[in-house]
Structure formats: structure tokens, C-alpha cells
Amino acid sequence: MITGMIRFTLCVAGMSYALGLQAQGPSAGSGRPYPSRPIRLIVPFPPGGSSDSVARVVVQKFSEGLGQPVVIENRPGVGGLLGSEAVAKAAPDGYTLLLGSVSSLAVAPHLFSNPRIDPGKNFAAIAPIMSSPLTVIARATLPVDSIADLVALARSKPGALNYGAAGLGTHVYLVAELFKKQAGFDAVFVPFQGGAPTMTALLAGNIDYKFDVVNTTLPQARAGKVKVLAVTSAGRVPLMPEVPTLAESGFPGIEATAWVGVVGPARLPAGIVSRLNAEIGNAVSDRDLSEVYVAQGVVPELASPAEFAEMIKREYARWGAVVREVGAKPD
């Protein structure tokens, strides 16, 4: 979970002050108020996944606050590194931003020998958007009803089960690898281009289980199309109170939260960072949007750029340690 962040108690007056400082709009070096043209928000994963869904929910209100369109551009590949690299190389003018995530900013850079990005050096942290625990879900026809059942089945048939994740280098891939290691069984990893095709494969019975975020799990669980075996949060999720945590299921060492937020290229002017932080905060705090998130089991997140930067640094170190523990090296 994102710790140390100001959630719904963030002082609205602080946002207003930040906006007041930019009453005439910060300049990106052209002498014109920012923003004076559309902004690209690169999502480094395919359409239909959890990151893409989050972006599309928040982008309308974000656009309204800025007075300019924010155009989503999906650029998937290499655990989110392709889209991330594109933003790292973009001009630091505030017109190319990244929907960063735990996968692209804290996990993938550790998993590939030549990631070509350093989250601490190549990006300016702007603002978080949301966080969500993960679920462990199985196909409806798999003969298991609990984590204990899944582990027992996997141990009885080494290498017979398979699991999917949104590509090598993603957060869900690493959590699944950690779970395998701690549970002491072998299963075959099947990579996909994103969360949406992974879910499609699970529903079709082409994979046996996967880790996923709550908001994409809920519709399928409510329709009886998947079995939810556990959640990775410290406590149970209010929308699924009957589902135990992994800790309750015998695996207290696996607590994981997916998070997303907006970053820009390094050397982004402070005035632009402040303006974007305030507008994202306003969008995330919007009552209608917050209700949508909460109804999906998602936690809206608010923080200053400095707090968000510190959180990214902390998460980068944490997941680097997990990569070393698991010995995961996809390439």
C-alpha cells in the first residue's frame, strides 16, 4: 500500500494555493501559458487493462481542469518499459506524460539487463492516482476453492498448472513468482501483452490462475466466471469480505498493492509540476470519480510531488529486493 500519502484529508486550500500561484499559467519556456495545446498521456500497456481503465476514468476531469484535451496513447511492451522510455526521452515541456505504475517504475527496471530508464533520474514525479490490492483468481472449472487447494493441486502435479500475467517484468508476474517460491511448487508462466488478454485467457480456460487487481476481478467474480481465492492486502477487501487474505491463507510474507500515478520527463519545470499535481488532485478528489473508484475496490490517492517521488524510490528498492529473492530474470 502506498504509505505516507495524504489521502482524502489533503488540504483543499493547499491545492487552491498551488493553482493560485499559476493563475496566469506556468510557462514551458515558450512564453505562452501552460497548457496551450493538447497533452499526451502515454499508457505503457494495452487498451482494456487496469492501467488503461484508470487513465480513462480520470482523464476527462483532468482535461477539464487544464482546459486542454489530454489524449491517451497506448504504447505497450517490455513490462511497460517501451512507453516509459518514450516519455523519458520527450521534451520536458509538460506535453508528454506517463501513466506510471508499480510495474513500469518499480519492477521492470530490475528485471531487464538494459532497461534504458532509471526511475529516480529520468522522471519528474507529479502525482499518484490510485492504489489497489491484488486478487488470486482461478478459472471456474479448476477443482480448487482456496489457496490451500491450489497449492496442494500444484504440488501434486509439478509443472502441470499454468498461470498468466501481463507480460514479463510486470508487478503481477513478480508477485506470482514470489508466491510460487514461498508455496514450494512449480507452474508454467504464460506471458500476455496486458491484463485484458490475460483475463480473456483465464475465462476461456487456457490458463489456470492469475493475480489481478480488484477492479477487473469484481465483474467476473460477480458473474461466477472466476474463483477468487485470496487478496494480497493486509486486511480483507470490503467489497469481497468473504475472501481471505494471503496472510490468512498461510502466506504472510506476500503483501502487494498495485498503484498508478503520473510522471513526466526529468527537468520538468516546477511550475508545471505544481499545476499538474493540483489538477490531478482535483480530479481524483471529485466526488463522482471517487465513488466510481470506491465501488471498484480502488483507493484514490493524493500526495505532493515530493511525497510521490519518495514513494516511487521506496517501491523501487522494495521490488528490487524481491527480484533478487526470487531470482527472476526474464531476459
C-alpha positions as CSV (number, residue, x, y, z in Angstrom):
1,M,0.0,0.0,0.0
2,I,1.2,3.5,-0.6
3,T,2.2,4.7,2.8
4,G,2.9,8.2,4.0
5,M,0.5,9.7,1.4
6,I,-2.2,12.2,2.2
7,R,-5.5,10.6,1.1
8,F,-8.8,12.4,1.3
9,T,-7.6,14.6,4.1
10,L,-5.4,16.6,1.7
11,C,-6.0,20.3,2.4
12,V,-8.1,21.7,-0.5
13,A,-6.7,25.1,0.4
14,G,-3.2,23.8,-0.5
15,M,-4.5,22.8,-3.9
16,S,-6.1,26.2,-4.3
17,Y,-2.9,27.9,-3.3
18,A,-0.9,25.9,-5.9
19,L,-3.4,26.9,-8.5
20,G,-3.3,30.5,-7.4
21,L,0.4,30.6,-7.9
22,Q,-0.3,29.6,-11.5
23,A,-3.2,31.9,-12.1
24,Q,-1.7,33.1,-15.3
25,G,-0.5,29.6,-16.1
26,P,3.2,28.4,-15.8
27,S,5.3,28.8,-18.9
28,A,7.0,25.8,-20.6
29,G,9.7,28.2,-22.0
30,S,7.6,29.4,-25.0
31,G,6.3,32.5,-23.1
32,R,2.7,31.1,-23.5
33,P,0.6,30.0,-20.5
34,Y,0.7,26.2,-19.9
35,P,-1.0,24.3,-21.3
36,S,-1.7,25.9,-24.6
37,R,-2.2,22.7,-26.6
38,P,-3.3,19.1,-26.1
39,I,-1.3,16.8,-23.8
40,R,-0.3,13.2,-24.5
41,L,-0.7,10.7,-21.6
42,I,1.2,7.6,-22.6
43,V,-0.1,4.4,-21.0
44,P,2.6,1.7,-21.4
45,F,0.1,-1.2,-21.5
46,P,-2.6,-2.2,-24.0
47,P,-6.1,-0.9,-24.0
48,G,-8.6,-2.6,-21.7
49,G,-6.2,-3.4,-18.9
50,S,-6.4,-1.9,-15.4
51,S,-3.9,0.9,-16.0
52,D,-5.8,1.9,-19.2
53,S,-9.1,1.8,-17.4
54,V,-7.8,4.0,-14.6
55,A,-6.5,6.6,-17.1
56,R,-9.8,6.8,-19.0
57,V,-11.8,7.3,-15.8
58,V,-9.6,10.2,-14.6
59,V,-8.6,11.9,-17.9
60,Q,-11.9,13.7,-18.6
61,K,-11.9,15.6,-15.3
62,F,-8.1,16.2,-15.6
63,S,-8.7,17.6,-19.1
64,E,-11.5,19.9,-17.9
65,G,-9.3,21.3,-15.1
66,L,-6.4,22.0,-17.5
67,G,-8.6,23.5,-20.2
68,Q,-6.9,21.3,-22.9
69,P,-7.6,17.8,-24.1
70,V,-5.5,15.0,-22.6
71,V,-5.1,12.3,-25.2
72,I,-4.3,8.8,-24.2
73,E,-1.8,6.9,-26.2
74,N,-1.3,3.2,-25.5
75,R,2.3,2.1,-26.1
76,P,2.7,-1.4,-24.6
77,G,5.8,-3.6,-24.4
78,V,8.6,-5.0,-22.2
79,G,6.7,-4.7,-18.9
80,G,5.9,-1.0,-19.6
81,L,9.4,0.0,-20.4
82,L,8.8,0.9,-24.1
83,G,6.2,3.6,-23.2
84,S,8.3,4.7,-20.2
85,E,11.4,5.2,-22.3
86,A,9.4,7.3,-24.8
87,V,8.4,9.7,-22.1
88,A,11.9,9.8,-20.6
89,K,13.2,10.9,-23.9
90,A,10.5,13.5,-24.5
91,A,11.0,17.2,-24.2
92,P,10.4,18.4,-20.6
93,D,7.6,20.8,-21.6
94,G,4.6,19.1,-19.9
95,Y,3.0,17.9,-23.1
96,T,4.1,14.3,-22.9
97,L,3.3,12.5,-19.6
98,L,3.4,8.9,-18.5
99,L,0.8,6.9,-16.5
100,G,3.5,5.2,-14.4
101,S,2.8,2.2,-12.3
102,V,4.5,-0.2,-9.8
103,S,5.2,-2.5,-12.8
104,S,6.8,0.1,-15.1
105,L,8.6,2.2,-12.5
106,A,9.4,-0.2,-9.6
107,V,9.6,-3.7,-11.1
108,A,10.5,-3.9,-14.8
109,P,13.7,-1.8,-14.5
110,H,15.1,-4.5,-12.2
111,L,14.2,-7.4,-14.4
112,F,15.8,-6.5,-17.7
113,S,19.5,-6.2,-18.3
114,N,19.2,-3.0,-20.4
115,P,16.0,-1.2,-19.2
116,R,17.2,2.2,-20.6
117,I,15.4,4.0,-17.8
118,D,16.2,4.9,-14.2
119,P,13.0,6.0,-12.4
120,G,15.0,8.2,-10.0
121,K,16.9,10.0,-12.7
122,N,14.7,10.0,-15.8
123,F,11.3,11.2,-14.4
124,A,9.8,14.0,-12.5
125,A,7.2,12.7,-10.1
126,I,3.9,14.6,-10.5
127,A,1.0,12.8,-8.6
128,P,-0.4,9.4,-7.7
129,I,-3.9,8.5,-8.8
130,M,-4.9,5.2,-7.1
131,S,-3.9,2.0,-5.5
132,S,-5.5,-1.4,-5.3
133,P,-4.7,-4.8,-3.7
134,L,-4.4,-7.8,-5.9
135,T,-6.6,-10.9,-6.0
136,V,-5.6,-14.5,-6.7
137,I,-8.2,-15.9,-9.1
138,A,-8.6,-19.3,-10.7
139,R,-10.6,-20.4,-13.7
140,A,-14.1,-21.5,-12.8
141,T,-13.5,-25.2,-13.7
142,L,-10.3,-25.6,-11.7
143,P,-11.0,-28.0,-8.9
144,V,-9.9,-25.6,-6.1
145,D,-11.8,-23.4,-3.7
146,S,-9.0,-22.0,-1.6
147,I,-5.3,-21.1,-1.6
148,A,-4.6,-24.4,0.2
149,D,-6.4,-26.3,-2.5
150,L,-4.4,-24.5,-5.2
151,V,-1.1,-25.2,-3.5
152,A,-2.0,-28.9,-2.9
153,L,-3.0,-29.4,-6.5
154,A,0.1,-27.7,-7.9
155,R,2.4,-29.7,-5.6
156,S,0.7,-32.9,-6.6
157,K,1.2,-32.2,-10.3
158,P,4.5,-30.4,-10.7
159,G,4.6,-28.2,-13.8
160,A,1.0,-29.2,-14.8
161,L,-0.7,-25.9,-13.9
162,N,0.0,-22.7,-15.6
163,Y,-0.6,-19.0,-14.8
164,G,-0.7,-15.9,-16.8
165,A,0.5,-12.3,-16.3
166,A,0.6,-9.1,-18.3
167,G,4.0,-9.7,-19.7
168,L,7.5,-10.3,-18.4
169,G,8.5,-7.7,-15.9
170,T,5.1,-6.7,-14.5
171,H,4.1,-6.5,-10.9
172,V,1.7,-9.3,-11.1
173,Y,4.3,-11.6,-12.7
174,L,6.7,-10.9,-9.9
175,V,4.1,-11.5,-7.2
176,A,3.1,-14.7,-8.8
177,E,6.8,-15.8,-8.9
178,L,7.1,-14.9,-5.2
179,F,4.0,-16.9,-4.4
180,K,5.3,-20.0,-6.3
181,K,8.7,-19.8,-4.4
182,Q,7.1,-19.4,-1.0
183,A,4.5,-22.1,-1.6
184,G,7.1,-24.5,-2.9
185,F,5.5,-25.6,-6.2
186,D,6.2,-25.4,-9.9
187,A,3.9,-23.9,-12.5
188,V,4.3,-22.7,-16.1
189,F,4.3,-19.0,-16.7
190,V,2.4,-17.8,-19.8
191,P,3.1,-14.2,-20.8
192,F,0.5,-11.9,-22.3
193,Q,0.6,-8.3,-23.7
194,G,-1.7,-7.0,-21.0
195,G,-4.2,-7.6,-18.3
196,A,-7.2,-7.8,-20.6
197,P,-5.9,-10.6,-22.8
198,T,-4.7,-12.4,-19.7
199,M,-8.3,-12.3,-18.3
200,T,-9.7,-13.5,-21.6
201,A,-7.4,-16.5,-21.5
202,L,-8.5,-17.3,-18.0
203,L,-12.1,-17.1,-18.9
204,A,-11.5,-19.4,-21.9
205,G,-9.8,-21.9,-19.6
206,N,-6.4,-21.5,-21.4
207,I,-4.6,-20.7,-18.1
208,D,-5.4,-22.0,-14.6
209,Y,-4.9,-19.0,-12.4
210,K,-3.6,-15.4,-12.2
211,F,-3.1,-12.4,-10.0
212,D,-5.2,-9.4,-10.9
213,V,-6.4,-6.1,-9.5
214,V,-9.7,-5.8,-7.7
215,N,-11.5,-3.6,-10.2
216,T,-11.1,-6.1,-13.1
217,T,-11.7,-9.1,-10.9
218,L,-15.0,-8.0,-9.5
219,P,-17.2,-8.1,-12.6
220,Q,-16.0,-11.6,-13.4
221,A,-16.3,-12.8,-9.8
222,R,-19.9,-11.5,-9.5
223,A,-20.8,-13.2,-12.7
224,G,-19.4,-16.5,-11.4
225,K,-16.8,-16.8,-14.1
226,V,-13.8,-16.9,-11.9
227,K,-13.0,-18.2,-8.4
228,V,-11.4,-15.6,-6.0
229,L,-9.1,-17.5,-3.7
230,A,-7.4,-14.6,-1.8
231,V,-6.4,-11.0,-1.7
232,T,-2.9,-9.6,-1.2
233,S,-3.8,-6.7,1.1
234,A,-3.1,-6.6,4.8
235,G,-6.9,-6.8,5.5
236,R,-9.9,-8.1,3.7
237,V,-11.4,-6.0,0.9
238,P,-14.8,-4.6,1.9
239,L,-16.4,-5.4,-1.4
240,M,-15.3,-9.1,-1.0
241,P,-15.4,-9.7,2.8
242,E,-15.7,-13.4,2.3
243,V,-12.3,-13.6,0.6
244,P,-9.4,-14.2,2.9
245,T,-6.0,-12.5,2.6
246,L,-2.9,-14.4,1.6
247,A,-1.7,-14.0,5.2
248,E,-4.8,-15.7,6.5
249,S,-4.2,-18.4,3.9
250,G,-0.7,-19.2,5.3
251,F,1.4,-16.7,3.3
252,P,2.1,-13.6,5.5
253,G,5.1,-12.6,3.5
254,I,3.2,-11.6,0.4
255,E,1.5,-8.3,0.7
256,A,1.3,-6.4,-2.5
257,T,-0.5,-3.3,-3.9
258,A,-0.8,-2.1,-7.4
259,W,-0.6,1.7,-7.9
260,V,-0.6,4.1,-10.7
261,G,0.3,7.8,-11.0
262,V,1.5,10.4,-13.4
263,V,5.2,11.3,-14.1
264,G,6.9,13.4,-16.7
265,P,10.4,13.7,-18.1
266,A,13.1,14.8,-15.8
267,R,13.8,18.6,-15.6
268,L,10.1,19.3,-15.9
269,P,9.7,22.9,-14.7
270,A,8.4,23.2,-11.1
271,G,5.5,25.4,-12.0
272,I,4.2,22.8,-14.5
273,V,4.7,20.0,-11.9
274,S,2.7,22.0,-9.4
275,R,-0.1,22.8,-11.8
276,L,-0.4,19.2,-12.9
277,N,-0.3,17.9,-9.3
278,A,-3.1,20.3,-8.3
279,E,-5.3,19.3,-11.3
280,I,-4.8,15.6,-10.8
281,G,-5.6,16.0,-7.2
282,N,-8.8,17.9,-8.0
283,A,-9.8,15.1,-10.5
284,V,-9.1,12.3,-8.0
285,S,-10.9,14.1,-5.3
286,D,-14.0,14.7,-7.4
287,R,-16.9,13.0,-5.6
288,D,-18.3,11.2,-8.6
289,L,-15.0,9.8,-9.7
290,S,-14.1,8.8,-6.1
291,E,-17.4,6.9,-5.9
292,V,-16.6,5.1,-9.1
293,Y,-13.2,4.1,-7.7
294,V,-14.5,3.0,-4.3
295,A,-17.3,0.9,-5.9
296,Q,-14.5,-0.9,-7.8
297,G,-12.4,-1.6,-4.7
298,V,-9.9,1.1,-5.7
299,V,-8.3,3.6,-3.3
300,P,-7.9,7.2,-4.6
301,E,-4.5,8.6,-3.7
302,L,-3.4,12.1,-3.1
303,A,0.2,13.3,-2.4
304,S,2.6,16.1,-3.2
305,P,5.2,15.6,-5.9
306,A,7.9,15.1,-3.3
307,E,5.9,12.5,-1.4
308,F,5.1,10.7,-4.7
309,A,8.8,10.7,-5.6
310,E,9.8,9.3,-2.2
311,M,7.1,6.5,-2.6
312,I,8.5,5.6,-6.1
313,K,12.0,5.4,-4.6
314,R,10.8,3.2,-1.7
315,E,8.9,0.9,-4.0
316,Y,11.8,0.6,-6.4
317,A,14.1,-0.6,-3.6
318,R,11.5,-3.0,-2.2
319,W,10.7,-4.7,-5.5
320,G,14.4,-4.8,-6.4
321,A,14.9,-6.9,-3.3
322,V,12.0,-9.2,-4.3
323,V,13.6,-9.7,-7.8
324,R,16.8,-10.8,-6.1
325,E,15.0,-13.1,-3.7
326,V,13.0,-14.8,-6.5
327,G,15.9,-14.8,-8.9
328,A,13.6,-13.6,-11.7
329,K,15.4,-12.5,-14.9
330,P,13.0,-12.8,-17.9
331,D,15.6,-11.8,-20.4
